[in-house]
Amino acid sequence: MPGSWEIVNQRDKRLLVAVLVPPDLAVTMDFAQNIRNLQLPPGSDFMRMGGMPFGPARNQCAKTALDNGYHLAFLDADVRAPPDAFIKLVETGLDLVGGLYFQRFYPYMPVMFNEGKDDKGNPTKIPVTGWKPGDIVPCTYVPSGLTLYRRRLLEAMFSRFPRPFEWGVDVAPIPAENGQVPPFSEDFTFSWRAKQLGVQPYILTGVVGLHEVRAVVGPRWLLPYPSNDPYHGLVALV
């Protein structure tokens, strides 16, 4: 039988793995098999979320994790994770850390970016370079498709923002050194806000997920679809 310290330690690692599914609530057979093979800390659980815009869906998952004493992890329905992905993310001890996966459209860049400016001075994303496989890479914009958020970060975010996950274009300017929230997706807004609060987001490149190119998990007008790329429709594994 585990001792009291072991029980407390196990509880401190519990994850609520929130699975975001497309509007039709369908997932691929490969994804369903992937879920069955995942290794999770003892006491962890799953939450299925669909039928909502991504921002409200992620906020609801974050509130559910906090209300029930979990750390939060996301696994989107278009991402397949290695069986030990979340164990490795937990073991980093980091407050915001994601696995590595690649864009599902040409040029299939790694989905991790830093903050930059375009020719007109507007905020933009710039690719992170100079890393090696296995590195833990600091960056500004971390996607939520295969990502861990610790409770203390969620608590800090909700103390400042009623809806931490929001599309940047829907957010009014907030007091911050860098001015307005960049006009990016809800997960990038979250990681940008986390960095403003002093929490550095990371990507653990030793955890590599598979981004399913054919999956459509949001309105098609948000994605480069249809694509003229002759490889569009193939799995984006780099």
SULZIPE-V775183 format. One record per residue. N is the residue number from 0. PSI is psi in whole degrees, 0 to 359 (none if undefined). Layout:
BEGIN
n=<N N>
psi=<PSI PSI>
END
This chain:
BEGIN
n=<0 1 2 3 4 5 6 7 8 9 10 11 12 13 14 15 16 17 18 19 20 21 22 23 24 25 26 27 28 29 30 31 32 33 34 35 36 37 38 39 40 41 42 43 44 45 46 47 48 49 50 51 52 53 54 55 56 57 58 59 60 61 62 63 64 65 66 67 68 69 70 71 72 73 74 75 76 77 78 79 80 81 82 83 84 85 86 87 88 89 90 91 92 93 94 95 96 97 98 99 100 101 102 103 104 105 106 107 108 109 110 111 112 113 114 115 116 117 118 119 120 121 122 123 124 125 126 127 128 129 130 131 132 133 134 135 136 137 138 139 140 141 142 143 144 145 146 147 148 149 150 151 152 153 154 155 156 157 158 159 160 161 162 163 164 165 166 167 168 169 170 171 172 173 174 175 176 177 178 179 180 181 182 183 184 185 186 187 188 189 190 191 192 193 194 195 196 197 198 199 200 201 202 203 204 205 206 207 208 209 210 211 212 213 214 215 216 217 218 219 220 221 222 223 224 225 226 227 228 229 230 231 232 233 234 235 236 237>
psi=<138 145 174 321 320 322 315 318 319 317 326 345 1 137 143 108 107 121 112 123 160 170 330 2 14 148 161 160 323 320 318 319 322 317 318 334 356 140 130 155 150 140 1 164 170 152 125 130 125 170 12 154 154 318 301 324 314 322 319 319 319 319 320 319 314 316 338 13 29 157 159 137 141 140 104 155 354 16 131 132 150 150 324 17 310 331 315 322 317 318 344 334 6 153 330 107 133 160 167 129 171 152 144 21 157 135 23 48 155 138 77 132 158 173 135 188 143 186 337 4 6 150 140 169 140 140 146 129 170 9 161 149 131 344 151 111 121 139 171 318 111 129 165 6 335 78 147 135 119 154 317 329 316 318 317 322 316 335 339 324 124 329 89 325 106 144 132 327 346 1 132 160 141 154 119 156 325 10 229 157 129 147 62 184 168 327 322 324 318 310 326 317 320 318 325 332 4 10 117 122 152 160 128 101 351 351 109 119 166 120 118 113 325 343 141 108 11 178 134 335 348 348 156 79 132 160 145 354 124 342 1 132 349 158 132 77 120 none>
END
